[in-house]
Amino acid sequence: MAEAKKSAEIGIKRGRIISNLSQPQQLDLVADGLPLLMKSANDLLLASKALDGHYRAASILEGHAMEEVAKILILMDIVRCPPNIRPARIGPMMGWFYDHLARLIYIDAQDWKPQDTKQLQEYVDSNRKSHYVEGAVGEYITPNWTTYSRESLLYADIVTYEEGEPFWNEPQEYEPMVRWREPSSWQVCHALRNMGLFTRAGLDVVSSVWSQVDFATTENWSDARRLTHATLLALEKAQLISKDAQESQVGTLYNHWQLPMYRIDFKRIEVPLEDLRAEQNANLWSEAGY
């Protein structure tokens, strides 16, 4: 490994260095990190459950925990990425690793059921816009709800809307309507761990099996389930499946481990104000019957 050439190369948030490693070294580093990320997420969730009555603080910890889970899913998609295109995709994917919006979309995506990879990109596109037109006839322009929800829970801050009048956001202390339930993303990570995919040998299996298909456009759930089945058979043959694995976790991987997203574009789409106002006008004319 080359020594640091500048001070910016020393410190935390250095995940992009993975792209400088050989592919076996990449899997070594990922295997070291997956259990740590899982523990980090679990510790945050346990702490959130201890904050009885402190709903905002508990929600913040739960949100941080899920972003750690998203990091696991991103790393697993790096491993699922065919080795011949992996060098070109690691840089952007490690950008997602540190991007709140990309991580939050990754979490939500585990519940989506796109027909194929092309439609998956369309789903992501609808969630990565900077602003939207909302309301019964599109009378409101609102910021990206995913990031706004996160930040308005975390911070007291000054907010403006279209009319430009500033006001303060006050983080709210709402009691949840229902108790916290394990999201699909959390269940997927438990299943991945218990089926042996967090082990170094398990990552070799994933890399080998999933390299057979490049999920770029028309690849779909039939392809993913076939590769998941082949992965599980290879893990069983190698005796990598944990004694903690449950039969229901097989279904979790078949039905909730999203299609590989290494080809997906997660970059935030900046929507110009003039485009939003044009959409508002189009909605108003449509509502009027023109």
C-alpha positions in Angstrom: 0.0 0.0 0.0 1.4 3.4 -1.0 2.1 5.9 1.8 0.0 9.1 2.0 1.1 11.9 -0.3 -0.9 14.7 1.3 -2.7 15.4 4.6 -6.1 14.9 3.1 -5.2 11.2 2.7 -5.0 10.8 6.5 -8.1 10.3 8.6 -11.6 8.9 8.4 -13.9 8.8 5.4 -11.2 7.1 3.3 -13.4 4.4 1.8 -12.5 5.4 -1.7 -9.1 3.9 -1.1 -10.7 0.5 -1.9 -10.4 1.3 -5.6 -6.6 1.3 -5.2 -6.5 -2.3 -3.8 -6.3 -5.5 -5.7 -9.6 -7.4 -5.9 -8.6 -9.9 -3.3 -7.6 -7.1 -1.0 -10.9 -5.3 -1.6 -12.8 -8.4 -0.4 -10.4 -8.7 2.6 -11.3 -5.1 3.6 -15.0 -5.5 3.0 -15.0 -8.7 5.1 -13.4 -6.9 7.9 -15.9 -4.1 7.8 -19.3 -5.9 7.5 -19.4 -7.2 11.1 -18.3 -3.8 12.4 -21.1 -2.0 10.5 -23.6 -4.6 11.7 -22.5 -4.1 15.3 -22.6 -0.3 14.9 -26.2 -0.4 13.6 -27.2 -2.8 16.3 -25.7 -0.7 19.1 -27.5 2.4 17.9 -30.8 0.5 17.7 -30.3 -0.9 21.3 -29.6 2.6 22.5 -32.7 4.0 20.8 -34.9 1.4 22.6 -33.5 2.6 25.9 -34.7 6.2 25.3 -38.3 5.6 26.5 -40.3 8.7 26.0 -37.5 10.6 24.1 -39.0 10.0 20.7 -37.0 12.4 18.7 -33.6 11.2 20.1 -34.7 7.6 19.5 -35.7 8.3 15.9 -32.4 10.0 15.3 -30.5 6.9 16.5 -32.7 4.6 14.4 -32.0 6.7 11.4 -28.3 6.6 11.9 -28.5 2.8 12.4 -30.3 2.4 9.1 -27.6 4.5 7.3 -25.1 2.0 8.7 -27.2 -0.7 7.2 -27.2 1.1 3.9 -23.4 1.0 3.9 -23.6 -2.8 4.3 -25.9 -3.1 1.2 -23.6 -0.8 -0.8 -20.5 -2.9 0.0 -22.4 -6.1 -0.9 -23.3 -4.5 -4.2 -19.7 -3.8 -4.8 -19.0 -7.5 -4.3 -22.0 -8.5 -6.6 -20.6 -6.2 -9.3 -18.8 -8.2 -12.0 -15.0 -7.9 -11.6 -14.5 -6.7 -15.1 -16.5 -3.5 -14.5 -15.9 -3.2 -10.7 -12.9 -0.9 -11.0 -15.0 1.7 -12.9 -17.9 1.4 -10.4 -16.2 1.4 -7.0 -15.5 5.2 -7.1 -19.1 6.2 -7.6 -20.3 3.6 -5.2 -18.0 4.7 -2.4 -19.4 8.2 -3.0 -22.9 6.8 -2.2 -21.3 5.2 0.9 -20.8 8.7 2.3 -23.9 10.4 0.8 -27.0 10.6 3.0 -29.5 10.7 0.1 -28.0 7.7 -1.6 -28.0 5.7 1.7 -31.6 6.6 2.5 -32.7 5.6 -1.0 -30.8 2.3 -0.6 -32.8 1.6 2.6 -36.2 2.4 0.9 -35.3 0.4 -2.2 -35.3 -2.9 -0.4 -39.1 -2.8 -0.4 -39.4 -1.9 -4.1 -40.4 -4.4 -6.7 -39.2 -3.0 -10.1 -39.7 -5.1 -13.2 -36.1 -4.8 -14.1 -33.0 -2.8 -13.6 -34.2 -0.1 -16.0 -37.3 0.5 -14.0 -35.3 0.4 -10.8 -33.3 3.4 -12.1 -36.7 5.2 -12.8 -37.7 4.5 -9.1 -34.4 6.0 -7.9 -34.8 9.0 -10.3 -38.1 9.9 -8.7 -36.5 9.9 -5.2 -33.3 11.8 -6.1 -34.8 15.1 -7.3 -33.8 18.2 -5.3 -37.4 19.6 -5.3 -40.9 18.5 -6.1 -44.3 20.0 -6.9 -46.8 18.9 -4.3 -50.4 19.6 -3.3 -53.8 18.9 -4.8 -53.0 20.9 -7.9 -49.3 21.3 -7.5 -49.5 24.5 -5.6 -46.5 23.9 -3.4 -42.8 23.6 -4.2 -41.1 21.4 -1.6 -37.5 20.2 -1.1 -36.6 16.5 -1.4 -38.6 14.9 1.4 -36.1 12.2 2.2 -33.3 14.6 3.1 -35.6 17.3 4.5 -37.2 14.7 6.9 -33.7 13.7 8.1 -32.4 17.2 8.6 -35.5 18.7 10.1 -35.5 16.0 12.8 -31.8 16.6 13.5 -31.5 20.4 13.4 -33.2 23.6 14.5 -32.6 25.8 11.5 -33.9 28.7 9.4 -36.2 27.6 6.6 -37.7 29.4 3.6 -40.3 28.4 1.0 -41.3 29.9 -2.3 -42.4 33.2 -1.0 -39.0 33.7 0.7 -40.3 34.4 4.3 -37.8 33.0 6.8 -38.9 31.0 9.8 -37.4 28.5 12.2 -37.8 24.8 12.0 -38.3 23.3 15.4 -37.5 19.5 15.6 -40.6 17.8 16.8 -41.0 15.2 19.6 -43.8 13.0 18.1 -44.7 9.7 19.7 -44.8 7.1 16.9 -48.1 5.7 15.9 -46.7 2.2 16.0 -43.6 0.6 17.7 -40.5 0.3 15.7 -40.5 -2.6 13.3 -37.5 -4.1 11.6 -37.3 -2.6 8.1 -36.7 -5.0 5.2 -33.1 -3.6 4.9 -32.3 -4.7 8.5 -33.8 -8.1 7.9 -31.8 -8.5 4.7 -28.6 -7.7 6.5 -29.4 -10.3 9.2 -30.1 -12.9 6.6 -26.8 -12.1 4.7 -24.8 -12.4 7.9 -26.5 -15.6 9.1 -26.2 -17.2 5.7 -22.4 -16.7 5.8 -22.1 -13.9 3.3 -20.2 -11.7 5.7 -17.3 -14.2 5.8 -14.3 -13.8 3.6 -15.1 -17.1 1.9 -18.7 -16.1 1.6 -17.7 -13.0 -0.3 -15.7 -15.1 -2.7 -18.9 -17.1 -3.4 -20.9 -13.9 -4.0 -18.3 -12.4 -6.3 -18.0 -15.6 -8.3 -21.8 -16.3 -8.7 -23.0 -12.8 -9.3 -20.3 -12.1 -11.8 -22.3 -14.2 -14.3 -24.8 -11.3 -14.9 -24.3 -7.6 -15.4 -27.5 -5.9 -14.0 -27.6 -3.0 -16.5 -31.1 -2.8 -18.2 -33.4 -5.7 -18.6 -32.1 -8.0 -15.9 -34.8 -8.7 -13.4 -36.0 -10.6 -10.3 -35.8 -14.0 -12.1 -32.1 -13.4 -12.7 -31.6 -12.2 -9.1 -33.4 -15.2 -7.6 -31.5 -17.6 -9.7 -28.2 -16.2 -8.6 -29.4 -16.0 -4.9 -30.3 -19.7 -5.2 -26.9 -20.6 -6.6 -25.2 -18.5 -3.9 -27.1 -20.3 -1.1 -26.3 -23.7 -2.5 -22.6 -22.8 -2.7 -22.6 -21.4 0.9 -24.3 -24.6 2.1 -21.8 -26.8 0.3 -18.9 -24.8 1.8 -20.5 -25.1 5.3 -20.6 -21.4 5.7 -24.2 -21.0 6.8 -24.4 -20.1 10.5 -26.4 -22.2 13.0 -28.3 -19.0 13.7 -29.8 -19.0 10.1 -33.5 -19.4 9.9 -35.6 -20.8 7.0 -37.5 -17.6 6.8 -34.3 -15.7 6.0 -34.1 -17.6 2.7 -37.3 -15.9 1.7 -36.0 -12.6 2.9 -33.1 -12.8 0.5 -35.3 -14.1 -2.4 -37.9 -11.3 -2.0 -36.2 -8.3 -0.4 -32.5 -8.3 -1.4 -32.9 -5.7 -4.1 -31.6 -6.1 -7.6 -27.9 -5.1 -7.7 -27.7 -1.3 -8.0 -24.0 -0.9 -9.0 -25.1 0.6 -12.4 -27.7 2.9 -10.9 -27.2 6.7 -10.9 -27.8 8.1 -7.4 -26.5 11.6 -8.0 -29.0 14.3 -6.8 -31.0 15.8 -9.6 -31.0 19.6 -9.2 -34.4 20.8 -10.5 -34.4 24.5 -11.6 -37.1 26.7 -10.2 -38.4 27.6 -13.7 -39.0 23.9 -14.4 -41.0 23.6 -11.1 -43.1 26.7 -11.9 -43.7 25.3 -15.4 -45.0 22.1 -13.9 -47.2 24.1 -11.6 -48.7 26.0 -14.5 -49.3 22.8 -16.4 -51.1 21.2 -13.4 -53.3 24.3 -13.1 -54.3 24.2 -16.8 -54.9 20.5 -16.6 -57.1 21.0 -13.5 -59.0 23.7 -15.3 -59.7 21.2 -18.2 -57.4 22.6 -20.8 
